Amino acid sequence: MSQRLSSRDYWASLYSPVESSPAPSANRLRHWIPAPLRRLRKKLLQRHHTFQLVECLLAPLLGGREGLRGLEIGSAPGYRSLGLWRRFAIEPWGIEYTDSGVAAQKALYRQEGLPEDWVVRGDFFDEKLRAPWRDHFDVVASYGFIEHFDEPVDVVRKHMELLKPGGLLVLTVPNLNPTTWYGRLVRRFNPAVYQMHNIATCTSANFCTIAQSLTGQVVFCGPLGGPDLEFLPDRRWPGRFVSGLCRVVNPILNVFNHILLGRRLWAFPRSSSTLALVAIKSGGDAAS
């Protein structure tokens, strides 16, 4: 089995259930904003790499299809799965191995009126857990998962096992190698988190080599989205200070990315924060 480079305790510390609804005052203020402006605001605040992944890569393959079932691995807190459910009506299943992560995602699903049993508490590497789901899902996705293991090819193959023939594999990893803005920031200001990553997996050439090992059609592999500076620092004040500056600048960068780049899949190998892989499993047609 692939060796983990991060601990369960670390991931468990990241999640807390979100039970509360927006305050009534927030709802009243939102009511006064015209719907087109709300949609524009939501679009501009969406991370550019997320916009490109959903609208440029997934929409042509998933748009207009019905009855799809998707699985996210390492799914807490569930926002990405909900995003695909809202956009494509994909039934959003998830596997999460921390109690706090499961609780957070179930709370989110309760708010949306979705079945809580779509969130499964378990270890993705448990053969008994995966066995009933072989060739089962139309979409299998993970976001920032495979780079936390020493044998990413094995981890990706286990993703593929759960896909139906013609199903869609969606992976992202951080563009975290030392030649990138993001890699330098995290290595300098959060070295403990940097060491939890298999940095070779977070390098474009190596990531795409993993894609070439798959038995299927690679739709896209490489850096995604325009320049991005946002990162999570550790508790030291220099990192928090630099991260705060980046949080001020990054929304401006994000708006420029949307306006100047939009749907153009131009590669920014040093300044993009994300590497993405979209592939179709052999034996079917994901666009059918």
N, C-alpha and C positions, 0 to 999 in steps of 0.2 A: 504494500500500500504506500502511496505517496506520503512523505513526511511533511507535517505541518510546520510552517515557519512562524505562525502566530498562535496565541493561546485562546482558549475559550473564554477565560476571564477578561481578556482585553475586549473581545467583541461584546460580551455581556454588559460591560461597563458603558457601552455606547448607546444603549436603548432604554427608553422609559415609555410606558404606555401614554397615549394621548387620548384621554377620555373626554376632555372638555370641548364644547362647541365654541365658535367665535362669539365674542361678546355682542349683546344686542346693539350697542353703539356702532360696532364695526359693520354689522349687517345693514344698519340704517345708512351709514356713509356709503357703503357699496351700492345701495339702491339708487343713490343720486348720480352715480357715474354711469354714463351711457354704455350700453353693452359693447358697441364697437371699440370704445376706449378701453374697456376692461379686457377685451380679447387682445388688443394691441399691447397693452401693458404686460399681460401674461406672456405673450410671444416674445417681447423684448427682454423680459427678465429670465426667460428660459435659457439655460446654458446652451451655447451655440452648438457644441458637439451633440447634445441631446436632441436639439432640433434637427440637425442633419441626419442623425441616426434614424429618427422616427420618420421624418418627412421625405428624405432623399433615398434612404436605403430600404426601410421597411414598408412604407406606404405603397410603392409599386408592387410589392410581393404579397401584401396582406389586405390591401384596401378592397372592399366589396365582397370579401369572403365571409361566410357565416359558419357558426358552430365550431369555431376554433378553440382549442384548449392549449394553454401555455403553462410552462413551469419555470419559475425563477429559483435558482440554487443560491443559497445564502441570501434569503429573500427579505429579511428585516431591513428597514421598518415597513416595506411594502409599497412605497410611493411609485416606484418604476412599474411594478406590475399593475397597479391601479391606472397608471398613465396609459398603458397599452390596452387595458380594459375599456377605458373611456374612449380612446381613439379608434380601436378596431373591434371592440366587443369580444376580446379574447378572454375566456374563462381563466382568471388569474390564480393558479395554484402556486404554492411556495414551499420550499424545504428550508427550515432554519433550525440550528442545533443549540441555540441559547434560549433559556427560559424567558429572559427579559425581551429578547427579540421576538419570540412567538407572541408574548403578551402584547407588545407594541403593535404588531401587525394585526392581531385579532381585534384589538381596539379600533384600529383604522377600518377594518372590514365591517365591524358593527356599525360604525358611523355611515358607511355606504350601503348598508343593508345586504351585504354579501355573506355567504355561509362561512362561518369560522373554521369549519373542518377543511376548507381549501388551504389552510395554513397547517402544515404538517411538522410536528416536532420530531426531529431525527437527524442522524448523521448521514450525509450524502454518500459516504463510503461504505455504509452498511449494505451488504449485498442483499439481505432479506428485504430491506426497504425499497431498493431499486427493482428487484425482480418483477413485481407485478406491473411495473410501469415501462417495461421494455417495448419499444416501438409504439408508444402510447400518445405522445404529445405532438401537436403541430408546430409548436415553438418551444425551444429550450434555451434559456438565457441565464447568464451570470454577468455581474458587473463588479469588477475588482475582486475576483474570487481565485482564479487559477494561478495568479502570481504569488499566492501565499503557500505554494507547495513546491517541493524540489523536483517533481516529475510532472510538469504541466501537460505533456503529451498524453500521459495516462489519464489525467483529470479530464481533458477534453474528450477523449474517447468514451469515457463514462457519460459525459453529456450526450454524445451522439447515440449511445445505446438507447436512450429514452425517447428519441425522435422517431416518428413515423417515417417511412420512406417518402422523400419529398418534403420532409419537415425542415424547419428553418432553425439554424444555430445562430445565436447572437451572443457575442462575447465582447467585453471591453476590459482593458487593463490600463492603469495609469502610465503615461509616457514619462517614466520615472528614472531613466538612465542618466548618468552623470553629464551627458552632452546637452541636456535640455534645461530650460528655465525651471520647470517644475521639479526635476530631479535635484538640481542644485539647491533650490529653496528647501525642499524636504530634508535632504541630507544635512544641510547646515542647521536648520532650525527645528528638526524633529528626527534626530538620528535613530531613536529607538524604533519609530514606525518605519523608517527607511530600511532598517535591518530585517523587518518582518517580510520584506518582499524579495522574491527571486528576480533580481535586477535584470538578468539575461532575458527573462520573459517580457520585461518592460522595455525592450529594445525592438524597434520596428522590424529589422531584418530577422531576428530570432522569432519574433511573434508570427511573422508571415511564414517562416519555416514550419512552425506548428501547423499552420493552415494547410500547407502543402502535403502534410502527412495524412490528411483526412480523405476518406473515400466519399467525395462529393464535389459539388461545384462551388468554388469560392467566388462570391459576388463582390466582396470588398475586403481588403485587408490593408491597414496602414493608419497613419495619423488622421484624426477626424476633428473638425472644428478649427476655428481661427485661434489666434493668440489668447492665452488664458493664464492668469496669475494666481488664482485662488488656491490656498493650501491651508492645512490644519497644523498650527505650531504646537510645540510642547509648552510647558508652564513657564519657561524662562522669559523674562521681559523683552529681550531683543527680538525673539521670535514673534511674540504677541504684537509688538510694535510694528514689525515689518508686515505681518499678516493683516493688521488693521489698515495699513496703507494700501495693501493689495485689495482689500475688500472695498475700499473707496474707488480705486482705479478700475477694478475688474468689471463692474457693471457698465462703465463707459466703453471699455474694450468690447464687451459683449454686444452692446448696441451697434458699435462700428462693425463687428463681425456680421451681425444680422443684415445691416444696411449694405455694406460693401461686398460681402461674400454670399450671403443668403444660402441658396442651394448649391452653389458651386463647390465641388468637392476638391478644392485646392489643398495640397499637402503643406503643412507647416511642421516639419519634423522636429524643430528645436523649440518651438513656442506653443504647440498644441499640448494640452494636458492629457489627451486620451488617445489610445490606440484601439481600433475597433475591428472586429471580424464578423462578417455575415456570410454564411455558407448554407447550401442546400444539400441535405443528405441524399445519397444516391438511391435510385429506385422509384422516383416519382417526380412530380412537378409542383413546386411550391406556389406557382402562379396559376395553377388550374382552378 
